[in-house]
Amino acid sequence: MPSRLPVALGLYAVIAILAWFTLDARINIGAREISLRELTLAIVGLFVVRTLLFWYREKHETAQDSSE
């Protein structure tokens, strides 16, 4: 089964590009005014980090299992 990592990262990139070109509103959170674009990109970035950490853990566990 081919790795699904490139597909996931590609889809995250598409979401980030769409967010960059379509979102331009600003929202108030507490006493701060935050760009909806920046908030969306931060959330997508967190998903990218989570996906990469999961991929690295799986790769490490597979290598560890094969060495035993």
PDB file of N, CA, C and O in Angstrom:
ATOM      1  N   MET A   1       0.851  -1.186   0.000  1.00  0.00           N
ATOM      2  CA  MET A   1       0.000   0.000   0.000  1.00  0.00           C
ATOM      3  C   MET A   1       0.890   1.240   0.000  1.00  0.00           C
ATOM      4  O   MET A   1       1.748   1.388   0.870  1.00  0.00           O
ATOM      5  N   PRO A   2       0.695   2.111  -0.950  1.00  0.00           N
ATOM      6  CA  PRO A   2       1.530   3.320  -1.002  1.00  0.00           C
ATOM      7  C   PRO A   2       1.238   4.242   0.188  1.00  0.00           C
ATOM      8  O   PRO A   2       0.164   4.204   0.787  1.00  0.00           O
ATOM      9  N   SER A   3       2.212   5.048   0.493  1.00  0.00           N
ATOM     10  CA  SER A   3       2.075   5.969   1.622  1.00  0.00           C
ATOM     11  C   SER A   3       0.995   7.011   1.345  1.00  0.00           C
ATOM     12  O   SER A   3       0.899   7.546   0.240  1.00  0.00           O
ATOM     13  N   ARG A   4       0.203   7.284   2.341  1.00  0.00           N
ATOM     14  CA  ARG A   4      -0.860   8.279   2.203  1.00  0.00           C
ATOM     15  C   ARG A   4      -0.390   9.661   2.633  1.00  0.00           C
ATOM     16  O   ARG A   4      -1.142  10.631   2.533  1.00  0.00           O
ATOM     17  N   LEU A   5       0.852   9.761   3.112  1.00  0.00           N
ATOM     18  CA  LEU A   5       1.369  11.040   3.579  1.00  0.00           C
ATOM     19  C   LEU A   5       1.365  12.109   2.490  1.00  0.00           C
ATOM     20  O   LEU A   5       0.889  13.215   2.747  1.00  0.00           O
ATOM     21  N   PRO A   6       1.873  11.836   1.281  1.00  0.00           N
ATOM     22  CA  PRO A   6       1.845  12.892   0.256  1.00  0.00           C
ATOM     23  C   PRO A   6       0.433  13.368  -0.093  1.00  0.00           C
ATOM     24  O   PRO A   6       0.222  14.547  -0.377  1.00  0.00           O
ATOM     25  N   VAL A   7      -0.518  12.454  -0.069  1.00  0.00           N
ATOM     26  CA  VAL A   7      -1.906  12.833  -0.360  1.00  0.00           C
ATOM     27  C   VAL A   7      -2.439  13.754   0.732  1.00  0.00           C
ATOM     28  O   VAL A   7      -3.069  14.771   0.442  1.00  0.00           O
ATOM     29  N   ALA A   8      -2.186  13.396   1.981  1.00  0.00           N
ATOM     30  CA  ALA A   8      -2.657  14.228   3.092  1.00  0.00           C
ATOM     31  C   ALA A   8      -2.011  15.609   3.059  1.00  0.00           C
ATOM     32  O   ALA A   8      -2.696  16.617   3.230  1.00  0.00           O
ATOM     33  N   LEU A   9      -0.698  15.661   2.839  1.00  0.00           N
ATOM     34  CA  LEU A   9      -0.023  16.964   2.792  1.00  0.00           C
ATOM     35  C   LEU A   9      -0.486  17.789   1.596  1.00  0.00           C
ATOM     36  O   LEU A   9      -0.586  19.013   1.681  1.00  0.00           O
ATOM     37  N   GLY A  10      -0.764  17.123   0.493  1.00  0.00           N
ATOM     38  CA  GLY A  10      -1.287  17.826  -0.677  1.00  0.00           C
ATOM     39  C   GLY A  10      -2.661  18.432  -0.412  1.00  0.00           C
ATOM     40  O   GLY A  10      -2.941  19.561  -0.815  1.00  0.00           O
ATOM     41  N   LEU A  11      -3.513  17.670   0.270  1.00  0.00           N
ATOM     42  CA  LEU A  11      -4.843  18.187   0.599  1.00  0.00           C
ATOM     43  C   LEU A  11      -4.761  19.344   1.594  1.00  0.00           C
ATOM     44  O   LEU A  11      -5.517  20.311   1.489  1.00  0.00           O
ATOM     45  N   TYR A  12      -3.848  19.246   2.554  1.00  0.00           N
ATOM     46  CA  TYR A  12      -3.649  20.363   3.482  1.00  0.00           C
ATOM     47  C   TYR A  12      -3.180  21.604   2.718  1.00  0.00           C
ATOM     48  O   TYR A  12      -3.599  22.720   3.027  1.00  0.00           O
ATOM     49  N   ALA A  13      -2.321  21.413   1.735  1.00  0.00           N
ATOM     50  CA  ALA A  13      -1.840  22.545   0.929  1.00  0.00           C
ATOM     51  C   ALA A  13      -2.993  23.176   0.150  1.00  0.00           C
ATOM     52  O   ALA A  13      -3.079  24.400   0.050  1.00  0.00           O
ATOM     53  N   VAL A  14      -3.868  22.352  -0.396  1.00  0.00           N
ATOM     54  CA  VAL A  14      -5.031  22.876  -1.137  1.00  0.00           C
ATOM     55  C   VAL A  14      -5.928  23.685  -0.200  1.00  0.00           C
ATOM     56  O   VAL A  14      -6.389  24.768  -0.562  1.00  0.00           O
ATOM     57  N   ILE A  15      -6.173  23.166   0.991  1.00  0.00           N
ATOM     58  CA  ILE A  15      -6.997  23.892   1.956  1.00  0.00           C
ATOM     59  C   ILE A  15      -6.348  25.220   2.331  1.00  0.00           C
ATOM     60  O   ILE A  15      -7.029  26.240   2.430  1.00  0.00           O
ATOM     61  N   ALA A  16      -5.036  25.207   2.540  1.00  0.00           N
ATOM     62  CA  ALA A  16      -4.323  26.438   2.901  1.00  0.00           C
ATOM     63  C   ALA A  16      -4.385  27.463   1.769  1.00  0.00           C
ATOM     64  O   ALA A  16      -4.586  28.652   2.016  1.00  0.00           O
ATOM     65  N   ILE A  17      -4.214  27.006   0.537  1.00  0.00           N
ATOM     66  CA  ILE A  17      -4.286  27.931  -0.604  1.00  0.00           C
ATOM     67  C   ILE A  17      -5.680  28.517  -0.741  1.00  0.00           C
ATOM     68  O   ILE A  17      -5.833  29.717  -0.967  1.00  0.00           O
ATOM     69  N   LEU A  18      -6.705  27.668  -0.605  1.00  0.00           N
ATOM     70  CA  LEU A  18      -8.080  28.169  -0.677  1.00  0.00           C
ATOM     71  C   LEU A  18      -8.363  29.165   0.447  1.00  0.00           C
ATOM     72  O   LEU A  18      -9.014  30.185   0.222  1.00  0.00           O
ATOM     73  N   ALA A  19      -7.884  28.878   1.636  1.00  0.00           N
ATOM     74  CA  ALA A  19      -8.081  29.799   2.758  1.00  0.00           C
ATOM     75  C   ALA A  19      -7.377  31.119   2.487  1.00  0.00           C
ATOM     76  O   ALA A  19      -7.925  32.183   2.776  1.00  0.00           O
ATOM     77  N   TRP A  20      -6.177  31.065   1.938  1.00  0.00           N
ATOM     78  CA  TRP A  20      -5.412  32.286   1.679  1.00  0.00           C
ATOM     79  C   TRP A  20      -6.139  33.201   0.693  1.00  0.00           C
ATOM     80  O   TRP A  20      -6.179  34.416   0.883  1.00  0.00           O
ATOM     81  N   PHE A  21      -6.708  32.618  -0.354  1.00  0.00           N
ATOM     82  CA  PHE A  21      -7.322  33.440  -1.394  1.00  0.00           C
ATOM     83  C   PHE A  21      -8.791  33.782  -1.146  1.00  0.00           C
ATOM     84  O   PHE A  21      -9.324  34.678  -1.801  1.00  0.00           O
ATOM     85  N   THR A  22      -9.455  33.097  -0.223  1.00  0.00           N
ATOM     86  CA  THR A  22     -10.888  33.350  -0.055  1.00  0.00           C
ATOM     87  C   THR A  22     -11.260  34.020   1.264  1.00  0.00           C
ATOM     88  O   THR A  22     -12.285  34.698   1.333  1.00  0.00           O
ATOM     89  N   LEU A  23     -10.462  33.850   2.304  1.00  0.00           N
ATOM     90  CA  LEU A  23     -10.828  34.405   3.601  1.00  0.00           C
ATOM     91  C   LEU A  23     -10.118  35.732   3.822  1.00  0.00           C
ATOM     92  O   LEU A  23      -8.892  35.815   3.736  1.00  0.00           O
ATOM     93  N   ASP A  24     -10.896  36.763   4.106  1.00  0.00           N
ATOM     94  CA  ASP A  24     -10.270  38.051   4.391  1.00  0.00           C
ATOM     95  C   ASP A  24     -10.960  38.794   5.540  1.00  0.00           C
ATOM     96  O   ASP A  24     -10.637  39.949   5.817  1.00  0.00           O
ATOM     97  N   ALA A  25     -11.892  38.141   6.195  1.00  0.00           N
ATOM     98  CA  ALA A  25     -12.612  38.776   7.302  1.00  0.00           C
ATOM     99  C   ALA A  25     -11.746  38.801   8.559  1.00  0.00           C
ATOM    100  O   ALA A  25     -10.784  38.043   8.684  1.00  0.00           O
ATOM    101  N   ARG A  26     -12.102  39.675   9.473  1.00  0.00           N
ATOM    102  CA  ARG A  26     -11.438  39.753  10.771  1.00  0.00           C
ATOM    103  C   ARG A  26     -12.494  39.533  11.839  1.00  0.00           C
ATOM    104  O   ARG A  26     -13.617  40.027  11.731  1.00  0.00           O
ATOM    105  N   ILE A  27     -12.122  38.786  12.871  1.00  0.00           N
ATOM    106  CA  ILE A  27     -13.058  38.506  13.954  1.00  0.00           C
ATOM    107  C   ILE A  27     -12.429  38.936  15.273  1.00  0.00           C
ATOM    108  O   ILE A  27     -11.206  38.981  15.408  1.00  0.00           O
ATOM    109  N   ASN A  28     -13.280  39.252  16.239  1.00  0.00           N
ATOM    110  CA  ASN A  28     -12.808  39.627  17.566  1.00  0.00           C
ATOM    111  C   ASN A  28     -12.838  38.412  18.474  1.00  0.00           C
ATOM    112  O   ASN A  28     -13.870  37.762  18.638  1.00  0.00           O
ATOM    113  N   ILE A  29     -11.687  38.120  19.060  1.00  0.00           N
ATOM    114  CA  ILE A  29     -11.582  37.060  20.057  1.00  0.00           C
ATOM    115  C   ILE A  29     -10.999  37.707  21.296  1.00  0.00           C
ATOM    116  O   ILE A  29      -9.829  38.090  21.329  1.00  0.00           O
ATOM    117  N   GLY A  30     -11.830  37.820  22.307  1.00  0.00           N
ATOM    118  CA  GLY A  30     -11.397  38.540  23.497  1.00  0.00           C
ATOM    119  C   GLY A  30     -11.209  40.008  23.150  1.00  0.00           C
ATOM    120  O   GLY A  30     -12.108  40.639  22.594  1.00  0.00           O
ATOM    121  N   ALA A  31     -10.054  40.546  23.474  1.00  0.00           N
ATOM    122  CA  ALA A  31      -9.762  41.948  23.178  1.00  0.00           C
ATOM    123  C   ALA A  31      -8.955  42.099  21.891  1.00  0.00           C
ATOM    124  O   ALA A  31      -8.547  43.206  21.544  1.00  0.00           O
ATOM    125  N   ARG A  32      -8.724  40.994  21.183  1.00  0.00           N
ATOM    126  CA  ARG A  32      -7.891  41.042  19.980  1.00  0.00           C
ATOM    127  C   ARG A  32      -8.719  40.850  18.727  1.00  0.00           C
ATOM    128  O   ARG A  32      -9.730  40.147  18.729  1.00  0.00           O
ATOM    129  N   GLU A  33      -8.279  41.479  17.672  1.00  0.00           N
ATOM    130  CA  GLU A  33      -8.888  41.282  16.366  1.00  0.00           C
ATOM    131  C   GLU A  33      -7.962  40.375  15.565  1.00  0.00           C
ATOM    132  O   GLU A  33      -6.795  40.700  15.346  1.00  0.00           O
ATOM    133  N   ILE A  34      -8.492  39.235  15.132  1.00  0.00           N
ATOM    134  CA  ILE A  34      -7.685  38.224  14.455  1.00  0.00           C
ATOM    135  C   ILE A  34      -8.244  37.988  13.060  1.00  0.00           C
ATOM    136  O   ILE A  34      -9.457  37.946  12.856  1.00  0.00           O
ATOM    137  N   SER A  35      -7.338  37.837  12.111  1.00  0.00           N
ATOM    138  CA  SER A  35      -7.733  37.528  10.747  1.00  0.00           C
ATOM    139  C   SER A  35      -8.228  36.086  10.680  1.00  0.00           C
ATOM    140  O   SER A  35      -7.584  35.177  11.203  1.00  0.00           O
ATOM    141  N   LEU A  36      -9.350  35.888  10.048  1.00  0.00           N
ATOM    142  CA  LEU A  36      -9.895  34.540   9.882  1.00  0.00           C
ATOM    143  C   LEU A  36      -8.941  33.689   9.053  1.00  0.00           C
ATOM    144  O   LEU A  36      -8.839  32.481   9.269  1.00  0.00           O
ATOM    145  N   ARG A  37      -8.242  34.309   8.107  1.00  0.00           N
ATOM    146  CA  ARG A  37      -7.249  33.615   7.291  1.00  0.00           C
ATOM    147  C   ARG A  37      -6.126  33.055   8.167  1.00  0.00           C
ATOM    148  O   ARG A  37      -5.736  31.896   8.021  1.00  0.00           O
ATOM    149  N   GLU A  38      -5.610  33.883   9.077  1.00  0.00           N
ATOM    150  CA  GLU A  38      -4.515  33.449   9.946  1.00  0.00           C
ATOM    151  C   GLU A  38      -4.961  32.332  10.886  1.00  0.00           C
ATOM    152  O   GLU A  38      -4.218  31.381  11.127  1.00  0.00           O
ATOM    153  N   LEU A  39      -6.158  32.451  11.405  1.00  0.00           N
ATOM    154  CA  LEU A  39      -6.687  31.417  12.294  1.00  0.00           C
ATOM    155  C   LEU A  39      -6.823  30.088  11.556  1.00  0.00           C
ATOM    156  O   LEU A  39      -6.444  29.040  12.079  1.00  0.00           O
ATOM    157  N   THR A  40      -7.361  30.134  10.352  1.00  0.00           N
ATOM    158  CA  THR A  40      -7.530  28.917   9.563  1.00  0.00           C
ATOM    159  C   THR A  40      -6.178  28.297   9.220  1.00  0.00           C
ATOM    160  O   THR A  40      -6.016  27.079   9.307  1.00  0.00           O
ATOM    161  N   LEU A  41      -5.212  29.122   8.831  1.00  0.00           N
ATOM    162  CA  LEU A  41      -3.889  28.594   8.496  1.00  0.00           C
ATOM    163  C   LEU A  41      -3.201  27.998   9.720  1.00  0.00           C
ATOM    164  O   LEU A  41      -2.473  27.013   9.597  1.00  0.00           O
ATOM    165  N   ALA A  42      -3.416  28.573  10.884  1.00  0.00           N
ATOM    166  CA  ALA A  42      -2.835  28.026  12.107  1.00  0.00           C
ATOM    167  C   ALA A  42      -3.432  26.652  12.415  1.00  0.00           C
ATOM    168  O   ALA A  42      -2.714  25.734  12.812  1.00  0.00           O
ATOM    169  N   ILE A  43      -4.729  26.515  12.235  1.00  0.00           N
ATOM    170  CA  ILE A  43      -5.384  25.227  12.487  1.00  0.00           C
ATOM    171  C   ILE A  43      -4.906  24.185  11.483  1.00  0.00           C
ATOM    172  O   ILE A  43      -4.624  23.048  11.859  1.00  0.00           O
ATOM    173  N   VAL A  44      -4.814  24.558  10.219  1.00  0.00           N
ATOM    174  CA  VAL A  44      -4.304  23.627   9.204  1.00  0.00           C
ATOM    175  C   VAL A  44      -2.858  23.243   9.536  1.00  0.00           C
ATOM    176  O   VAL A  44      -2.469  22.087   9.375  1.00  0.00           O
ATOM    177  N   GLY A  45      -2.074  24.205   9.994  1.00  0.00           N
ATOM    178  CA  GLY A  45      -0.696  23.918  10.381  1.00  0.00           C
ATOM    179  C   GLY A  45      -0.614  22.914  11.523  1.00  0.00           C
ATOM    180  O   GLY A  45       0.269  22.057  11.544  1.00  0.00           O
ATOM    181  N   LEU A  46      -1.536  23.025  12.469  1.00  0.00           N
ATOM    182  CA  LEU A  46      -1.569  22.056  13.567  1.00  0.00           C
ATOM    183  C   LEU A  46      -1.896  20.652  13.057  1.00  0.00           C
ATOM    184  O   LEU A  46      -1.329  19.668  13.532  1.00  0.00           O
ATOM    185  N   PHE A  47      -2.806  20.562  12.096  1.00  0.00           N
ATOM    186  CA  PHE A  47      -3.111  19.264  11.506  1.00  0.00           C
ATOM    187  C   PHE A  47      -1.906  18.691  10.756  1.00  0.00           C
ATOM    188  O   PHE A  47      -1.669  17.484  10.789  1.00  0.00           O
ATOM    189  N   VAL A  48      -1.150  19.554  10.085  1.00  0.00           N
ATOM    190  CA  VAL A  48       0.062  19.093   9.387  1.00  0.00           C
ATOM    191  C   VAL A  48       1.064  18.531  10.386  1.00  0.00           C
ATOM    192  O   VAL A  48       1.629  17.460  10.163  1.00  0.00           O
ATOM    193  N   VAL A  49       1.286  19.244  11.481  1.00  0.00           N
ATOM    194  CA  VAL A  49       2.222  18.768  12.507  1.00  0.00           C
ATOM    195  C   VAL A  49       1.745  17.444  13.085  1.00  0.00           C
ATOM    196  O   VAL A  49       2.542  16.525  13.270  1.00  0.00           O
ATOM    197  N   ARG A  50       0.463  17.341  13.367  1.00  0.00           N
ATOM    198  CA  ARG A  50      -0.095  16.101  13.919  1.00  0.00           C
ATOM    199  C   ARG A  50       0.070  14.943  12.945  1.00  0.00           C
ATOM    200  O   ARG A  50       0.400  13.831  13.356  1.00  0.00           O
ATOM    201  N   THR A  51      -0.154  15.191  11.664  1.00  0.00           N
ATOM    202  CA  THR A  51      -0.002  14.157  10.643  1.00  0.00           C
ATOM    203  C   THR A  51       1.449  13.713  10.532  1.00  0.00           C
ATOM    204  O   THR A  51       1.725  12.517  10.443  1.00  0.00           O
ATOM    205  N   LEU A  52       2.375  14.661  10.537  1.00  0.00           N
ATOM    206  CA  LEU A  52       3.787  14.314  10.435  1.00  0.00           C
ATOM    207  C   LEU A  52       4.272  13.543  11.659  1.00  0.00           C
ATOM    208  O   LEU A  52       5.064  12.610  11.527  1.00  0.00           O
ATOM    209  N   LEU A  53       3.809  13.921  12.837  1.00  0.00           N
ATOM    210  CA  LEU A  53       4.187  13.185  14.044  1.00  0.00           C
ATOM    211  C   LEU A  53       3.649  11.756  14.011  1.00  0.00           C
ATOM    212  O   LEU A  53       4.347  10.820  14.401  1.00  0.00           O
ATOM    213  N   PHE A  54       2.425  11.588  13.553  1.00  0.00           N
ATOM    214  CA  PHE A  54       1.853  10.249  13.430  1.00  0.00           C
ATOM    215  C   PHE A  54       2.642   9.428  12.429  1.00  0.00           C
ATOM    216  O   PHE A  54       2.942   8.264  12.696  1.00  0.00           O
ATOM    217  N   TRP A  55       2.987  10.003  11.276  1.00  0.00           N
ATOM    218  CA  TRP A  55       3.764   9.307  10.249  1.00  0.00           C
ATOM    219  C   TRP A  55       5.129   8.892  10.798  1.00  0.00           C
ATOM    220  O   TRP A  55       5.579   7.769  10.574  1.00  0.00           O
ATOM    221  N   TYR A  56       5.783   9.805  11.517  1.00  0.00           N
ATOM    222  CA  TYR A  56       7.099   9.501  12.069  1.00  0.00           C
ATOM    223  C   TYR A  56       7.004   8.371  13.094  1.00  0.00           C
ATOM    224  O   TYR A  56       7.851   7.478  13.109  1.00  0.00           O
ATOM    225  N   ARG A  57       5.979   8.402  13.950  1.00  0.00           N
ATOM    226  CA  ARG A  57       5.811   7.338  14.943  1.00  0.00           C
ATOM    227  C   ARG A  57       5.589   5.988  14.277  1.00  0.00           C
ATOM    228  O   ARG A  57       6.185   4.988  14.678  1.00  0.00           O
ATOM    229  N   GLU A  58       4.735   5.955  13.262  1.00  0.00           N
ATOM    230  CA  GLU A  58       4.482   4.705  12.547  1.00  0.00           C
ATOM    231  C   GLU A  58       5.754   4.190  11.880  1.00  0.00           C
ATOM    232  O   GLU A  58       6.033   2.992  11.915  1.00  0.00           O
ATOM    233  N   LYS A  59       6.517   5.083  11.277  1.00  0.00           N
ATOM    234  CA  LYS A  59       7.761   4.699  10.615  1.00  0.00           C
ATOM    235  C   LYS A  59       8.752   4.142  11.641  1.00  0.00           C
ATOM    236  O   LYS A  59       9.417   3.139  11.387  1.00  0.00           O
ATOM    237  N   HIS A  60       8.842   4.788  12.776  1.00  0.00           N
ATOM    238  CA  HIS A  60       9.761   4.360  13.828  1.00  0.00           C
ATOM    239  C   HIS A  60       9.341   3.005  14.393  1.00  0.00           C
ATOM    240  O   HIS A  60      10.192   2.143  14.611  1.00  0.00           O
ATOM    241  N   GLU A  61       8.056   2.804  14.632  1.00  0.00           N
ATOM    242  CA  GLU A  61       7.569   1.533  15.166  1.00  0.00           C
ATOM    243  C   GLU A  61       7.768   0.403  14.155  1.00  0.00           C
ATOM    244  O   GLU A  61       8.091  -0.719  14.546  1.00  0.00           O
ATOM    245  N   THR A  62       7.584   0.675  12.886  1.00  0.00           N
ATOM    246  CA  THR A  62       7.786  -0.342  11.848  1.00  0.00           C
ATOM    247  C   THR A  62       9.251  -0.740  11.777  1.00  0.00           C
ATOM    248  O   THR A  62       9.569  -1.922  11.649  1.00  0.00           O
ATOM    249  N   ALA A  63      10.139   0.230  11.858  1.00  0.00           N
ATOM    250  CA  ALA A  63      11.562  -0.071  11.818  1.00  0.00           C
ATOM    251  C   ALA A  63      11.987  -0.846  13.065  1.00  0.00           C
ATOM    252  O   ALA A  63      12.837  -1.734  12.996  1.00  0.00           O
ATOM    253  N   GLN A  64      11.393  -0.505  14.192  1.00  0.00           N
ATOM    254  CA  GLN A  64      11.722  -1.181  15.436  1.00  0.00           C
ATOM    255  C   GLN A  64      11.222  -2.630  15.420  1.00  0.00           C
ATOM    256  O   GLN A  64      11.909  -3.529  15.905  1.00  0.00           O
ATOM    257  N   ASP A  65      10.031  -2.855  14.865  1.00  0.00           N
ATOM    258  CA  ASP A  65       9.478  -4.205  14.783  1.00  0.00           C
ATOM    259  C   ASP A  65      10.296  -5.081  13.839  1.00  0.00           C
ATOM    260  O   ASP A  65      10.489  -6.266  14.107  1.00  0.00           O
ATOM    261  N   SER A  66      10.771  -4.514  12.750  1.00  0.00           N
ATOM    262  CA  SER A  66      11.523  -5.302  11.771  1.00  0.00           C
ATOM    263  C   SER A  66      12.930  -5.643  12.288  1.00  0.00           C
ATOM    264  O   SER A  66      13.535  -6.607  11.818  1.00  0.00           O
ATOM    265  N   SER A  67      13.450  -4.877  13.235  1.00  0.00           N
ATOM    266  CA  SER A  67      14.784  -5.157  13.750  1.00  0.00           C
ATOM    267  C   SER A  67      14.771  -6.217  14.854  1.00  0.00           C
ATOM    268  O   SER A  67      15.827  -6.729  15.227  1.00  0.00           O
ATOM    269  N   GLU A  68      13.611  -6.546  15.371  1.00  0.00           N
ATOM    270  CA  GLU A  68      13.518  -7.552  16.448  1.00  0.00           C
ATOM    271  C   GLU A  68      13.510  -8.951  15.934  1.00  0.00           C
ATOM    272  O   GLU A  68      13.436  -9.896  16.719  1.00  0.00           O
TER     273      GLU A  68
END
